[in-house]
Amino acid sequence: MTNTAKHDIRFGNWDALSADAKLIRFEVFVDEQKVPAEIELDDMDAVCLHAVAYDAAGMPIGTARLLPDGHIGRMAVRKVARGSGVGGALLQALMAQAKARGDRKVVLSAQTQAAPFYQRHGFVIDGEEFFEAGIAHIQMQLTFA
């Protein structure tokens, strides 16, 4: 668990965090961004380290996952918490988890419009734009020093 002044980030497997992670992911990806519900959940959820951020009242407000191969994905923050720093806190927390387990780098497929956010956290673009679920994405990576 990681605590900041505004957020409580809990780590766990899919069994432990799926209820809150699903709530956030479906609200952001399926309801807001119109990603088909049938592709939002996948077999990788069972093998990932999941992170869920909670506000001071204990409401789940953000989530992301770290895959065994160093990919960070399914990062989502509920509208009510956007701009509060929860996305950066989740990203930094998963980067620290990856580094602690010995990963040399982390990679992610960012929605193109979110690339500047990831660049502020040290990620660099690594490839050409592509579309996933009808949304423009760009591959990005960060190599640990």
Residue pairs with C-beta under 8 A, 6 or more apart in sequence:
1 8
1 9
1 10
1 11
2 8
2 9
2 11
2 89
2 93
3 9
4 85
4 89
6 55
6 56
6 84
6 85
6 86
6 89
7 53
7 54
7 55
7 61
7 62
7 84
7 85
7 86
7 89
8 53
8 54
8 55
8 58
9 51
9 52
9 53
9 54
9 89
9 90
9 93
10 17
10 51
10 52
10 54
11 49
11 50
11 51
11 93
11 97
12 49
12 50
12 52
13 46
13 48
13 49
13 50
14 21
14 45
14 46
14 48
14 50
16 50
17 50
17 51
17 52
17 63
18 45
18 50
20 52
20 54
20 60
20 63
21 50
21 52
21 60
21 63
21 65
21 74
22 41
23 60
24 52
24 60
24 61
24 62
24 63
24 76
24 77
24 78
25 40
25 41
25 63
25 74
25 76
26 37
26 40
27 76
27 78
28 76
28 77
28 78
29 35
29 40
29 74
29 76
29 133
30 36
30 37
30 40
32 79
33 133
33 135
34 134
35 133
35 134
35 135
36 133
39 133
44 65
44 67
45 65
47 67
47 68
48 65
48 66
48 67
48 68
49 65
49 66
49 94
49 97
50 63
50 64
50 65
50 66
51 63
51 64
51 65
51 66
51 90
51 93
51 94
51 97
52 60
52 62
52 63
53 60
53 61
53 62
53 63
53 77
53 81
53 86
53 89
53 90
54 60
54 61
55 61
55 81
60 78
61 77
61 78
61 80
61 81
61 84
61 86
62 75
62 76
62 77
62 78
62 81
62 86
62 87
62 89
62 90
63 74
63 75
63 76
63 90
64 72
64 73
64 74
64 75
64 76
64 90
64 91
64 94
65 72
65 73
65 74
65 94
66 72
66 94
66 97
66 98
66 106
67 73
70 98
70 103
70 104
70 105
70 106
70 107
71 106
71 107
71 108
71 109
72 91
72 94
72 95
72 98
72 106
72 107
72 108
73 108
73 109
75 87
75 90
75 91
75 108
77 86
77 87
77 90
87 117
88 117
88 120
88 121
91 118
91 121
92 121
94 106
95 106
95 121
95 142
98 106
98 144
99 144
103 144
104 143
104 144
105 141
105 142
105 143
105 144
106 141
106 142
106 144
107 126
107 139
107 140
107 141
107 142
108 118
108 123
108 139
108 140
108 141
109 132
109 137
109 138
109 139
109 140
110 117
110 118
110 123
110 137
110 138
110 139
110 140
111 135
111 136
111 137
112 129
112 136
112 137
112 138
113 136
115 125
115 138
115 140
118 140
119 125
119 140
121 142
122 142
123 140
123 141
123 142
124 140
124 141
124 142
125 138
125 139
125 140
126 139
126 140
126 141
127 138
127 139
128 138
129 136
129 137
129 138
130 136
130 137
130 138
130 139
131 137
